[in-house]
Amino acid sequence: MQKFAGKVALVTGAGGGIGRAVACALAAEGASVIVADIVDAGRDTVALIEAAGGRAAFVRTDVQSSADTATMVRQAVTRFGRLDIAINNAGIDPEVAPEAEWDEATMARILGVNVQGVFLCLKHEIAQMLKQGGGAIVNLASAAGVVGVVNKPAYTASKHAVVGLTKASGLQYASRGIRINAVCPGAVDTQMLQDNLADGVDKALVGANHPIGRLASPEEIARAVLWLCSEDAGYVVGHALVVDGGLTVQ
Ligand SMILES: NC(=O)c1ccc[n+]([C@@H]2O[C@H](COP(=O)([O-])OP(=O)(O)OC[C@H]3O[C@@H](n4cnc5c(N)ncnc54)[C@H](O)[C@@H]3O)[C@@H](O)[C@H]2O)c1
């Protein structure tokens, strides 16, 4: 029995990495999925889902745009009839180690996508879910949402803000059937991680710095996201679930 048969989901930033893994996992469990991304790679995710027998549609979305995020939610309703599950995953991390520049433009860019983007997605998703009487939302924060990361002031601030948005909105809508939670991954083997490696640093070394001794796969993060969306997590509200191989326990 598929866990999300008959459900409708949307995933932002689903053109690659964690978002693609979440979209594919939701579709494999029976959900119809809106694949939202700013780039065309979202079409490849749809093709992967359809090739595996699932249902999905691409909606080009810049999460920084209120008009785009409203359209994204409207498309879920127009194409598949409702919105039960929303994964606010799109994020950027352009503060490249070893020494992040304390640069206003970088700060504004990161807050625009990682914070304002999640805020706008929540706003439109919640409005639709209130009309239906419920739903489940998961925001992608980070281990940088619960501890500080050297050389990443803007990214760290943005992910703490995602945890804050999760708690405030989780509290506000808990009694109206909408559960809102967050996942806080450690280092995950995606393009974002690859783009962030300092000169001469191998990604295996980043994995070795985690107590578990390796990076996470996008699919491992997807499993945590799906659990939070499922009835098994029916009493979990406003929680920031750390999935980091022990990184923040040290
Ligand atoms: N990879 C990691 O190590 C890691 C660790 C902790 C948290 N995270 C978080 O998980 C999420 C996904 O990360 P990832 O590693 O899969 O990243 P990624 O860069 O591999 O993929 C991110 C996707 O988001 C899309 N995107 C970027 N800006 C967008 C916008 N304005 N509107 C819509 N889509 C946009 C990109 O096109 C891309 O497809 C992010 O929020 C990231 O901060 C990642």
The ligand as an ORCA input file, in Angstrom:
! r2SCAN-3c Opt
* xyz 0 1
  N      23.491     19.890      0.259
  C      23.686     20.103      1.568
  O      24.739     19.745      2.116
  C      22.596     20.749      2.394
  C      22.745     20.707      3.787
  C      21.770     21.280      4.606
  C      20.678     21.903      4.028
  N      20.552     21.948      2.678
  C      19.364     22.640      2.140
  O      18.573     21.739      1.394
  C      17.947     22.424      0.302
  C      18.295     21.746     -1.006
  O      19.709     21.742     -1.143
  P      20.469     20.939     -2.303
  O      21.771     20.534     -1.746
  O      19.586     19.916     -2.918
  O      20.730     22.141     -3.318
  P      20.955     22.131     -4.901
  O      21.683     23.409     -5.190
  O      21.544     20.861     -5.344
  O      19.450     22.251     -5.455
  C      18.673     23.378     -5.127
  C      17.586     23.576     -6.172
  O      16.887     24.789     -5.838
  C      16.676     25.525     -7.021
  N      16.527     26.952     -6.744
  C      17.505     27.841     -6.402
  N      16.995     29.068     -6.276
  C      15.661     28.956     -6.533
  C      14.595     29.885     -6.566
  N      14.798     31.197     -6.331
  N      13.354     29.436     -6.841
  C      13.143     28.130     -7.108
  N      14.114     27.196     -7.091
  C      15.358     27.614     -6.823
  C      17.891     25.236     -7.894
  O      17.630     25.517     -9.268
  C      18.128     23.755     -7.601
  O      17.438     22.912     -8.499
  C      18.420     23.874      0.395
  O      17.475     24.643      1.087
  C      19.713     23.764      1.195
  O      20.022     24.967      1.852
  C      21.481     21.379      1.848
*
